[in-house]
Amino acid sequence: METDPAGRVDAAASSNGRQRRAEVLVVGAYYADLVFHGLSRPVLPGTEVFARGFEILPGGAYTPAMAMRRLGHDVVWSTDFGTDLFSEQVLAATRAEGLDDTAFRLHAVPVRSITASLSSRADRAMVSYQDPVVPYPLAMLLREHQAEVLILPQLHYGAAVHAALQVAHEVGTKVFMDCQDVPCTLDTPTVREILAQVDIFAPNAEEALRLTRAPTLDSAIDTLAALVDTLLVKRGGWGAIAVRDGRRCEIDAVAVDVVDTTAAGDCFNAGYLHAHLAGQPLPDCLATAVACGAAATSALGSSAAPDLTELPQWLARVPAARQV
């Protein structure tokens, strides 16, 4: 592997110039999730709340990469690690899961990506920090790996992203994009144009409302469904909604003793893609998404993301889909 003077490994050089074809390409930063769980009440400014438990768990883009790997898929994850203890801990977790390290970049300086998750039974609040890293160009990754599907764990926008997603469609890569708490709306330059290039978009209900500035969730869904091929809206304890080709289906949430919701959204995404790649119809894809999201809430972080042997028992608990 070639290293520049700053100690960065060139991901393209590490593959010895060979073009690699992957089923799934995940692009995004790792995070070490500092999970404070079992909070008895919300944390407000000027107050102190003691958690009943604490763990440091791998998160960020690790979660969809790991979740897809557990479901039997060939996954390449492009991310950056450094010399810090958080990088070391997540790297150890990736090796334990057997994740492909072809697209990892290893830096000779700390690359800290940290999220403090304050988790109650109902929801969680998060505070994050990330050391700045110049990302490997998305367009180059797409040309190098030519994956069947690209997973972007958050909404990205800007001219470079718009150009990269054009490359995705040139090489036949479907684009799956989550939203996350990104400070933009449909009026932000390039956001509408980028969503028009996204094949599957998966915000939660609050993100859909904020992104569209719509007065109701139904109107937000109508607006976003007109932009993307497939829209998934995660509603936490109220289930999920999927819209494709004018068809809308809904599934209620699985009844589960919630421990932590930190990784539920990413595991939901992995479940949907697992069924989608198998060519299943929309209601079955949504059911698999709901099953995987529910499974993730039954333990801390992403530790309970189901594998292929565990998935059927979770699917059996999913309520029937409703066509709307």
QUIVEN-V289230 format. One line per field, one symbol per residue. phi: phi as a letter, one per 30 degrees, with the letter a starting at -180 (. if undefined). psi: psi as a letter, one per 30 degrees, with the letter a starting at -180 (. if undefined). burial: b if it has 16 or more other C-alpha atoms within 10 Angstrom, else e. A space follows every 10 residues. Layout:
BEGIN
phi->???
psi->???
burial->???
END
This chain:
BEGIN
phi->.dbdedjcdd ddddchiddc cbdbccbldd bcdcccbidd addceibbbc ddaabcbdai dedddddddd djcdbcccab bbcdddeddd eddddddidd cecdcccdbd bdbbbccccc ddabcbbbbb ddbdddeddd ddddchddbc ccdbdcbjdd dedddddedd cicdccbdci dddabdddei ddddddcddb cbdddddddd dchddbdedd ddddddccdb ccbdbhdcja bbbahicbbb bddddbddca cecddddeed dddeddddid dedddddddd ddddedddad hcdcedcddc eeddddcddd dcdc
psi->kkklffgkkj eeefghfkkk klekkkjlkl kjjjjjlhkf lljlkglkkk lflkljlkab feeeeeeeef ggljkkkjlk laglfeeeee eeeeeefgkk gegkkkkglk ikjkkjkjkl eeallkklkk kkkjlkkeee eeeefhlekk jjflkkllee eeeefeeefe ggkkjkklea ikillffkkf eeeeeffkek killeeeeee efhlfleeee eeeeffelek kkjkgbfgbl kkkkhfkklk kllkjkjkek gegeeeeeee eeeeeefggl leeeeeeeee eeeeeffflk bgfgklafff eeeeeffklk kkk.
burial->eebeeeebbb bbebeeeeee bbbbbbbbbb bbbbbbbbbe eeeeeeeeee beeeebbbbb bbbbbbbbbb bebbbbbbbb bbeeebbeeb bebbeeeebb bebbbbbeee bbbbbbbbbb beebeeeeee eeeeebebbe bbbbbbbbbb bbbbbbbeee bbebbbbbbe bebbbbbbbb eeebbbeeeb bbebbbbbbb bbbbbebbbb bbeeeebeeb beebbbbbbb bbbbbbeebb bbbbeeebbb bbbbeeebbb bbbbbbbbbb bbbbbbeeee ebbbbbbbbb bbbbbbbbbb bbbbbbbeee beebbebbbe beee
END
